[in-house]
Amino acid sequence: MNTENEIYFGNEDTFAIRYISGYTGKRKKYFFAYCHLVLGGQIIGDKEELCYLNAWTYSFNFLKEQIKNNFNSICHPEFNGRTDRELFELIWKANQCEDDYELEFVHLPVLDNRVWSNCYISIDETTDAFLITMTELNGKIKFLWEGWREPCPTDRIGKLFSVVVDRQFVIETMEKCLQTIENERLNYPIK
């Protein structure tokens, strides 16, 4: 990996995307690059892991469109006045069987599964080692994430983190990243 062309879109301390251009195949149909979310100063995923850019940009654009055009989908009255852990558990509980509920949070209501599908973030294999959610907070986006398994650093597994970011900043950052990728990928070297 050549980090000379490493770019961070956004603010590395709050919300950013780490991008290093990659390569394509002979038919210029399949593209690969290094793309990672950066939340609260933490790179989500293994820095050395390439992503299949076609799938990554599709999922990332879908997420951007949800934040931009369907922001109410990450709101719920039950989110009001909750701690970070309670918010996180409410979202996960909406996609769990009763046997999987955390005993400490069994008292929380079970929300419709749409809460989980709207608030859970999964972009591609780079995010697979983390449990990531988002909710609305006073017109901003609250990202909550927890390390789940390797390649997440061991000291972050099972620990919950959060950051609140301006919604418009997130949208503009995502759009700038997607536009740069779109402009660059046709010039990727063939491998």
C-alpha positions as CSV (number, residue, x, y, z in Angstrom):
1,M,0.0,0.0,0.0
2,N,1.4,3.4,-1.0
3,T,0.3,5.9,1.6
4,E,1.7,8.8,-0.4
5,N,-1.7,9.5,-1.9
6,E,-3.6,8.9,1.3
7,I,-6.5,11.4,1.7
8,Y,-8.8,12.1,4.6
9,F,-12.1,13.7,3.7
10,G,-13.7,15.5,6.7
11,N,-12.4,15.8,10.2
12,E,-10.3,12.9,11.5
13,D,-11.3,13.8,15.1
14,T,-15.1,13.5,14.4
15,F,-16.1,12.1,11.0
16,A,-13.9,11.3,8.1
17,I,-13.2,8.9,5.3
18,R,-9.7,7.6,4.7
19,Y,-9.1,6.9,1.0
20,I,-6.1,5.6,-0.9
21,S,-6.6,5.0,-4.6
22,G,-6.1,1.5,-5.8
23,Y,-6.2,-0.5,-9.0
24,T,-8.5,-2.1,-11.5
25,G,-8.5,-5.3,-13.6
26,K,-7.8,-5.5,-17.3
27,R,-11.4,-4.9,-18.3
28,K,-11.7,-1.9,-16.0
29,K,-14.8,-3.4,-14.5
30,Y,-13.6,-4.2,-11.0
31,F,-12.0,-1.6,-8.8
32,F,-10.2,-1.9,-5.5
33,A,-9.0,0.8,-3.1
34,Y,-8.5,1.5,0.6
35,C,-11.6,3.2,2.1
36,H,-12.3,3.4,5.8
37,L,-14.7,5.3,8.0
38,V,-13.0,7.3,10.7
39,L,-15.2,8.0,13.7
40,G,-14.0,9.9,16.7
41,G,-10.4,9.6,15.7
42,Q,-10.6,5.8,15.2
43,I,-10.1,4.2,11.8
44,I,-12.9,1.6,11.5
45,G,-11.3,-1.6,10.1
46,D,-7.9,-2.8,9.1
47,K,-5.8,-0.1,7.5
48,E,-4.2,-2.7,5.2
49,E,-7.6,-4.1,4.0
50,L,-8.6,-3.3,0.4
51,C,-12.2,-2.9,-0.4
52,Y,-14.1,-3.9,-3.5
53,L,-14.8,-0.3,-4.5
54,N,-18.0,-1.0,-6.6
55,A,-19.7,-2.5,-3.5
56,W,-18.2,0.0,-1.1
57,T,-19.4,3.1,-3.1
58,Y,-22.8,1.6,-3.6
59,S,-23.3,1.0,0.2
60,F,-21.7,4.3,1.1
61,N,-23.9,6.3,-1.4
62,F,-27.0,4.5,0.0
63,L,-26.0,5.6,3.5
64,K,-25.4,9.2,2.3
65,E,-28.8,9.3,0.6
66,Q,-30.5,8.1,3.7
67,I,-28.9,10.8,5.8
68,K,-29.6,13.4,3.2
69,N,-33.1,12.5,2.1
70,N,-34.6,10.3,4.8
71,F,-33.1,11.7,8.0
72,N,-36.2,11.1,10.0
73,S,-35.6,7.3,9.6
74,I,-32.9,7.5,12.3
75,C,-35.3,9.2,14.8
76,H,-37.5,7.5,17.4
77,P,-39.3,8.8,20.5
78,E,-37.8,6.1,22.6
79,F,-34.3,7.5,21.9
80,N,-35.0,10.7,23.9
81,G,-33.1,11.0,27.2
82,R,-31.3,7.7,26.7
83,T,-27.6,7.0,27.6
84,D,-25.3,5.9,24.8
85,R,-25.5,2.3,25.9
86,E,-29.3,2.4,26.1
87,L,-29.5,3.8,22.6
88,F,-27.1,1.2,21.3
89,E,-29.0,-1.6,23.0
90,L,-32.4,-0.3,21.8
91,I,-31.1,-0.5,18.2
92,W,-29.6,-4.0,18.5
93,K,-32.6,-5.3,20.5
94,A,-34.8,-4.4,17.5
95,N,-33.0,-7.1,15.5
96,Q,-32.5,-9.8,18.2
97,C,-34.4,-12.8,19.4
98,E,-35.6,-12.6,23.0
99,D,-32.9,-15.1,24.1
100,D,-30.2,-12.7,22.9
101,Y,-31.3,-9.6,24.9
102,E,-28.7,-8.3,27.3
103,L,-30.0,-9.0,30.8
104,E,-29.1,-5.5,32.0
105,F,-31.3,-4.0,29.2
106,V,-34.2,-6.5,29.1
107,H,-36.4,-3.7,30.5
108,L,-35.9,-1.6,27.4
109,P,-38.8,-1.8,24.9
110,V,-38.5,-3.9,21.8
111,L,-38.7,-1.5,18.8
112,D,-39.8,-2.3,15.3
113,N,-37.1,-4.0,13.2
114,R,-37.1,-0.9,10.9
115,V,-35.2,0.9,13.7
116,W,-32.3,-1.5,13.4
117,S,-32.4,-1.5,9.6
118,N,-32.4,2.3,9.5
119,C,-29.9,2.9,12.3
120,Y,-27.4,0.1,11.8
121,I,-24.4,0.9,9.6
122,S,-22.6,-1.7,7.5
123,I,-20.7,-0.6,4.4
124,D,-18.6,-3.7,3.5
125,E,-16.0,-6.0,5.0
126,T,-14.0,-3.1,6.3
127,T,-16.8,-2.4,8.9
128,D,-17.5,-6.1,9.7
129,A,-15.4,-6.1,13.0
130,F,-17.4,-3.3,14.5
131,L,-21.0,-2.8,15.5
132,I,-21.9,0.7,14.3
133,T,-25.2,2.7,14.7
134,M,-26.4,6.2,14.1
135,T,-29.3,8.2,15.6
136,E,-30.5,11.8,15.3
137,L,-29.6,14.1,18.2
138,N,-30.8,17.7,18.0
139,G,-30.6,17.7,14.2
140,K,-27.1,16.2,14.2
141,I,-26.0,12.6,13.8
142,K,-24.8,10.6,16.8
143,F,-22.6,7.7,15.7
144,L,-22.2,4.9,18.3
145,W,-19.7,2.1,17.7
146,E,-18.3,-0.9,19.5
147,G,-15.4,-3.2,18.6
148,W,-16.8,-6.7,18.1
149,R,-13.9,-8.9,16.9
150,E,-10.5,-8.8,15.2
151,P,-9.2,-6.9,13.3
152,C,-10.6,-4.4,15.7
153,P,-7.8,-3.6,18.2
154,T,-8.2,-5.9,21.2
155,D,-8.4,-3.0,23.7
156,R,-11.5,-1.6,21.8
157,I,-13.5,-4.9,21.7
158,G,-16.6,-4.6,23.8
159,K,-16.1,-0.8,24.4
160,L,-18.7,1.7,23.3
161,F,-17.7,5.0,21.7
162,S,-19.7,7.8,20.4
163,V,-19.4,11.1,18.5
164,V,-21.9,13.7,17.5
165,V,-21.4,15.4,14.1
166,D,-23.2,18.0,12.1
167,R,-25.5,16.4,9.5
168,Q,-24.6,18.8,6.7
169,F,-20.9,18.2,7.4
170,V,-21.4,14.5,7.1
171,I,-23.3,14.8,3.8
172,E,-20.7,17.2,2.3
173,T,-17.8,15.0,3.4
174,M,-19.5,11.9,1.9
175,E,-20.3,13.6,-1.4
176,K,-16.7,15.0,-1.7
177,C,-15.3,11.5,-1.1
178,L,-17.7,9.8,-3.6
179,Q,-17.0,12.5,-6.2
180,T,-13.2,12.1,-5.9
181,I,-13.5,8.3,-6.2
182,E,-15.7,8.6,-9.2
183,N,-13.2,11.0,-10.9
184,E,-10.1,8.9,-10.0
185,R,-11.1,5.3,-10.5
186,L,-11.1,5.4,-14.3
187,N,-7.4,6.3,-14.1
188,Y,-6.5,3.5,-11.7
189,P,-3.5,1.3,-12.8
190,I,-4.3,-2.1,-14.2
191,K,-3.1,-5.1,-12.1
